[in-house]
């Protein structure tokens, strides 16, 4: 459905119990019964910074299908309301708290936003250091997701109970990639994916290395105060860069092993039961703003954002239903719209100061984040089922994730020439540098079907992508230091009168991250943030198209065989689909068994364990 037809869709005064809405009566009753307190609570951003996700599904165990789904953000964070009226020097410190585990990437998005609004251009070394800190956070998060959070869902302990026939096959199946990961049988891998198993423990060790490297350059993890508008406030020298590089070197061989392990697991499970192809299946619709600014091109301005955006090591782009539609940062930003049709949030009625065009003259909607102001709801929206919203691009739904960077970069073929990674139009080719070696070759291919397995497979290969970009930025930092270019930031300058617009188009490990600011007379007038988990678990669009996670769940068959009735149904296929989106908030699945009043509650493990650095 195109944008115009979606905007013309008639809004209903009461929640209609029909298929066209995407949410049926049984699920709405369940949502309201389970979440009465959060539906009526007042917005208090100081006490509601974390939030949670409640996924509601109606399942027919006889036909083995998910009939309907709804993803509910149970709290509205409201941190944007903390920023209007503040001086610009305070913005980064406040906005970085938008996430309890991703402070560095929020600090960077905020810095990019203010650099654009104020006309700041960081020095080359400051740009490179921000890239390196970003990569450390990605290496940390991807290891944690693959082996600590989602990994146990594919372990012996789970599969032996949920699908005993697959465990028997795993014990009999020889590995195809033994020379890359060292395992002889698939069952050996599944055993080491157990919580506390060898792969779990190895991942925690690699996480500790990523955090240790981050602290070498950033001072502390995850909320480094060194990332500021204009660059970074830390000093580095050749010695620090050598320590940083040494700490991360094990990621070369580990990246290759990780990709091989997950290739082995997913290929085996697809061979064991081809129905897994439909688990979490969606059309390939995704958006990313690109990552890792090139110091030779980034100047922070909106006027040149299409040019410096194209030179990012990860290419900006939007793909809708498998078609790459745009790679220009300005148009990606101008096309953003956030709808509250199914949200408990309410938009402020004040429209006298609407932003109608971006600084390049591209029209922006009244629903663009620059124009979003929310207020405490005065009454309950009868259609609402979430504190989240629907973020779309030109009326189209999309998902975000680490995988989007690989997919869009491979398809666009615009990545700058470098010795470690190349885009072919259908794949990314890597040559991972190793000490004293010739390099480790790898290739990730755009898959013919997009599903839960492919989201996580691409995450596994994103370790190689991150490490490749990291190695090139380490080399660039060394060159700059040797030439005496050691300046890492420029001072914050706020001499511009009137209205200034800024947007920080960046990303977290889980997908794109954006901060939008409207500055009036040297203070913040409006500030909005989009985070990846809230995009993926978003509500229906105004045209009743389900959100990304909702759509993936509704396409998911029940492949689990190790249950005789509802009481011993684990819902592992639902859990794997939810985990494939890597939600960064605590998550509970509420599974309503069709034609009964029975509701199963399943906790999804999304909590990072403590790691010693």
N, C-alpha and C positions, 0 to 999 in steps of 0.2 A: 504493500500500500504506500502511495507516495505521500509526501508531506501535506499537500493541500487537502487530500481526501481525509487524512487523519485529523487535521485541524477542523474539518467540517463535520466530523462524527458527532452526532447528537449526544450530549451528556445527559445521563439519567439522574433524577432526583433521589431515587432509592436504588439499592443494589439489586440488580436483576439476576435472578437465578436461572441463567441460561448459559449454554456453551459458549456463546459469543463473548461473554465477559472473561472467560478463562478461569473463573473461580466459581465453584458450585455451592449450593446451600449448605451441604454437610460440612465442607471445609470452612465456610464462613462462621458457622456455629462453633466449630472446634477452635478456630482462631480467637473468637471473642470470649469463649469460655476459658481458654488457657491464658489469655493475655489481658484480662480486664484492667489490671492495675496499670500496665504500661500504656494502654490505649488512652487513659484519661489523665495521666500524670502531666504536671506542668514541666516545661522545658527548663532544666537547670544545668547549664553547661559545666559548672564547676564540679558537679557530682556525677555526671553522666558522660564521661569521656570514653568509656570503653564500648558499651553497647553489646548486643548479642544478636544471634540469628536463630530463629525458629523456623524450621522447614516443615511444612504440613503437606502430607500426601494422602490420597485415597487410593487404596490398592485392592485389586481383585486377585486373590490368591488362586482362584480356580482357573482363570484365564492367564494368570501370571503376568499381569500388566499393571502399570501405574496409570490410573484413570485421570487423575488431576493433581495439581501441585500448586502451592503458594509459598513464597519465601518472604518471611516477615522480619524486618529489622525491628527488634523489640524496643529499642530506645532511639530517640533523636539526640545525637551528640550535642549539636548546638554551639560548637566552639567558634563558629564564625561570629557569633554575637559578642564574643570577647574582644574583638579587634576594632570595630568602628570607634573613632574618636581618639585612638592611640597615636602617639608619635611614631614615626617610621622606624626609629632605632629599636623599638620594643616588639615589632611585628614578628621577626624571626623567632625570638625566644618563646612567644606565645603559640604561633602556628606550628612549631615543631612538636608541640605536645598533642597534635591531632592523632598521633598513634603512640602507643606505649612501647612499641618495638621497632618502629621505623622513623625515629626522630631525624636521622641524617638526611633521608631523602625528602622529608617535609621541609627541613631547613633549607635544602638546596632549591626546591620548588619555590619557596618563599623568596629566596635570594634572587632567583631568575625573574620572578614577578616584579620585584622592586627595581632590579637593574633595568628592566624594560621601561618601567614607568618613569624612572629618574635619569635615564640615559647613561648608565654606568657600564663601562667595559672593563672586565677584570683583566689583569695581566696574564700572559700565556701560562705561566707556572701555576697560577691560581686555578685556571680552568682545568689543567691536567690533574692537579691534586683532587679537585672535586670528582673528576672521573674515577680516580683510583679509589677514593672512599666509597663511591657508589658501587664499584665492582666488589669490594669487600662485603658490603651488605648483601649483594646478590648471591655471592658464593655462600655466605652464611645461610641465607633463607632457603636457597634451593637444596642444599644438603639436608637441612632440617626437614623440609617438606618431604623429600623423596624417601628418606629412610627412617625418620623419627615420627612423623605425623601420618602420612599416607602409606608409607612402606609396609607397616604391620598389617594393613588390610589385604595384602597379597602374601602373607606369611603362612607357614605350615600350620600354626595354631588356628588361624582363621579358615584356611581352605580345607583342612582336614575335617572341620566341623561343618562348614557351609556346603562344600562340594566334595565329598569323599572320593567320588569317581575321578575327579581331576587330580587329587593327591596321589592316587594309585598310578595315574599316568605319569605324574611328575617323577615318581620313584623309578619309573622305567625309561625315562627320556634322557638321552645323552645331550649335553649342551653343544650348541653349534659354534659358540664363540669362546671355547675353553681357553684358547691361547691369549685372549684379551682380559678375561676376568679370573681365570684359574679354577673355576668350578667344573666338576665332571658331570654331575647330574643336576637337572632342574630342581629336584627335591633338596639338594644341598643349598641352593640359593634361597629357596623358600624357608628353609630352616634358619638361615642366618638373617632373614628379614623379621624373625620374631622379635618382639620387644625385648631389648637386652641382648639380642643376638650380635654376631660379629659385625654385620653390616650396620646395625644400629649404633654400636659402640664406635666403629670407625668413622661414621658420619659425625658423631659428637666431637671426635678428635679434630676432624677437618673444620667443623664450625669454630672450635677454639682457635685454630690457626687463622681463620678469616678475621676473627675478632682481635686477635693479637696484632695482625698486620694493620687493622684499622686504627688501633691505639697508637701505633708507631707514628702515623701521620696525623691522626685526628685528636689524639689526647685521651679520649675515652669513648666507650661504646655503650648503648647506641645513640645517646643524646650528646653528641659532640657540639660544643659551643664555638667551634672553630670555623664553621661554615657561615659566612656572612654575606650580605649584599656587597658585591665588589670583589669577591674571591674567597680566600680562607685566611684566617688570622694566625697561622702557624708558620714557623720557619723550618725549612728543610735543607739538608745538605747531602752530599754524595754518600756519606755514611748512613744516614737514615734511609735513603733510597736503596742502598745495598741490603740493609736489614729487612726492609719491606719485601724486596724481591726474593730474598732467601726464604723468608717465612712462607711465601705463597708458592714456591717452586713445586712442592708435592702435588699441587692441583693439576699439573700437566698429566701425569699418569693416572691420577684419581678421576679426572674428567673422562678419560678414555674408558676406564673400568666402569664408571657409573653408567655411561651410555650403553656399554655392552651388557651389563647386568639387566637393565630394563628392556633392551631389545630382546634378550633371552626370555624374560618373564612374559612380556606381552605377546611375542610371537608364539610362544608355547600355549598360552591361554586361548588365543584365537584359533590355533590348530585344534585344541582340545574341545572347544565349543564356539563355532562361528557366530553364535548369538551375541558374543561379547562385542562384536562390531557395532551393535546398536546401543550399548550401554553409554548413556550420556551423549548420544549422537545429536549433532546439530549441523546446520549448514555453516560453512566457514564465513562468519561475519565477525570482524574484529577491527579494533582501532588501537593505534599506538602513536605517540608523539615522537618516538625515536629517543635515543639515549647517547650519552657521551659526546659532548661538544668538542669540535676540533679547534685547537688554539689558533690555527691559522685563519679561521673563518668566523668564529663566534664573536659578535660585537654587542649582543644583548638587545638589539633594537627590533621593534616590530617591523620597521620599514624593510629590513633585510632578512627577516626570519625565514622566508622561503629558501633563500640562498644558504644561510648557515644551517638551517634544518636539514637540507639535502646532504650536507657534509658530515652529519652525525654518523658514527660508526653503525648505529642501528637506525634504519631509515623510517621516517614518519610515514604513516599511511593509513588508509581505511579500506577494508575489503567488505563488500556486502554480497552475500550469497555467492561467494567464490570469485567475485570480480573486483580487481583492484581499481578503485574509482578516483583516488586522489592521493598525492604525496606532498602537497603544499601545506606547511604549517598554518599559514594564515587562513586558508579555507577550512582546514580541520577545526581550527578554533571558531571561526565564524559560523560554522554549521551546527555547533553544539546547542542543544535545548534540553532543559530539565522540566519534566512534567510531574505534577502533584495530584493527578486525577484520582489515584488510588492510594494516596498517602494521607496520614494524619496531620502532616505539616499543612500549614496554610500560608499562602503568599500574601504579602502586604499589598493592600489595594492602592498604595501611593505610586502612581505611574508618571508623575510630572517630570521626572528626571531620567526617563528611559534612554539608554544608549542604543542608538539606531544603526550605527555603523562602526566598524573597527577602524583603527588609524589609517588603513589603506583604502577605506571607502567601501569595503565589502559589507553588505547589509547583515545585521544580526537581529535575531528574533526578540520579541518581548520576553521569551522564555529562556534567553541566553543567561548563563550564570552571572554575567556582569549586571543583569537586571533582576536577579533573584534576591528578594528580601523576605524573610519569614517572620511570622509572629506566633505567639501562643494561640493554639486553636480555640475559638470561641464556642464551637459546637463540633460534634463528631460527624465527620464526612461519612455518609451512609455507604459509600463505595469503598472506603479505605480499609486496608488490611495490613499496612506496614508504615513504619516511620521513615522508610526509605522513599525513593522516587524512581522515576524512569528517565535515565540520561540517554539521549539519542543523538544521532547525527543526521540532519536533514530528514527527520522522521523515522529513521531506521534504527532498530535495535542492534547492538553489537556487544561482544564480550571482550574482556581484556585479560592479559596474563603475560608471563615470561615468554610463553610460546608465541604470542603475537609478534614479538620482536624478530624471532627467527622467520616466521611465516612471511611477514611483510618485507623484511630485508631481502629474503631470498627471491620473492616475486618481483620486487621493484628493480633489482640489479643496479642500485645507485651507490653502493657502499664504496668509500674511498679506497683506492689501491693501497694494499698493505701486504706484508709477507705472511700473515697468519690466517686470514679468512677471506673468502671470495663468494659472491653470489652468482648463481648461474641462471636464475629465472625459475628453476624448479628445485633448487637445493642450496645449502650452504656447505662449502668445503673448508675444512680446517687443517692447519698444519701446526700442531701445538709444539712450541719450543721446549726442549729438554736440555738439561746441562750435559754438555759433551756429546750430544746426539744430533741426528739429522732432522729430528722433528717427528711427531706422531700424526699420521694422516687420519682424518675422520670426515664423514659426510652425513648431514641430516637432510632428508628428502621431504618435500611437501607431500603429505599423505593423501590418498584418494578419498578417504572417509575421515571426517572429523568427529572424534568421540572422546570419552574419558581416558582411554589408553593413550591416545595421541597427544592429549594435553600434557600428560606426565612424561611421555617419551620426549617431547620437545623440551620440557623442563630439564630432563637429564642432559640433553645436548646443549642446553643453555649454559651449563658449566663451562663447556669448551668455548662457547661464544664469549662469555665473560672473561675467561682466562686469556683468550687471544687478544681481546681489546686491552686488557690490563697490561700485557707484555709490551704492546706497542706504546702505551702511555708511559710505562716505566722508561722505555728507551727515549721518548721525547723529553721526559723530565730530566734525564741524565744529560742530554744534549743542551738543554736550557741552562742547567747548573754549570756545566763546563764553560759555557759562553758568558757566565756571570749574570744571567737573567734570573735573579733570585727573588724579585719582588712578587708577593703572593696576593696582594689586594690593593684596591684603590679606595679612598675614603668615601663614605656616604655623603652625598651632596644633595641637599634638598632646597634648591633655589628656584624651582619652577613654580610659578603661580598658576592658579586656575585648576582645571580638571586634567588629571593624567590617568591613563589606562595602562594596566600591566597584566601579564599572564605568565605564569611559570609553567611551561609545558615540559614535564619531566616524567619520572616513573619510580615506582617501588618494584620489588621483586615480583609482586603479585599482579602487576599491570600498570597502566598509565596513571599518573598523578598530576593534578593540575590545581594551581592556586590562581584565582582571579582577584584583582584589586581595582577599586576606583578611589583615587586620591583627590581630595578637594582641599585646596589651600593648605598643603603640607601635612594633612592628617588623613587617616583612613576613613573614607565615607562608607565603603561597602567592601566586604571580603568574603569570598566563597571558595570552598575546597571540594574537589571530587576525588574520592579514594577508590581503589580498584575493587575491593570486596563489596562496597555498596553499589557499584555499577553492576557487577555480576549477579547480585541477589536482588536486583531492582524489580519494581512492580511492572504490571502490564502497561503498555503504552496507551494513549488515549484511544487508539484503534483496537484495543483489547488484545494486542499481540503479547504473549507471555514474556516475562523477563528471561535473560539468558539461562540462569539456573533452572527456572521453572520449565522452560522449553526442553532442556536436556533431560530433566527428570521425566517428563511426559513421554519421552521417546525411549525410556529405559525399560527393557523387559526384566522380569524376575527370573534369573538364571540359577539362583540358589536352589539346591535340591535336598539339603540335609534337614528338612523340617517336616513334621507330620501334621501340625496344626499351627494356628496363629501364635500360640504361646511360645513356641520354640523357633519362630521365624526371626532371623537376625536382621534382615534388611540390608545385607552387605552390599548388594548392587546399588541400592539407594545411597548408602554411605560412600561407596567409591565414586559415585557421580558427584556428590557434594564435595568430597575432598579434591576432585580433579580441578575445581575452581580455586583451591587453596584459600579458603576464607580465613581472615585474620582475626575473627571474633569468635567467642565461645558459641558453640552450635549444638542444637538439639533437633533431632528429627522426630516428628509426631506422625505416626503411621496409622491412619484410620482404615480398619479392615472393612471392605465393602459389605453392605447388607447386615452389618452388626453395629453395636455401640462400642466395640473394643478398640482402644487406642494404645498402640505400642510406643514407648518413649525410648529413643536410642541416642545416647550422647556421642558426639563426634569429637575425636581428639584433635583439637586445634591449638593446644597450649604448649608453648615452648618450654622445655625443661631448663633448669639452671645448668649453665656450662661454665667451667673454670677456665680462665684465660691464663 
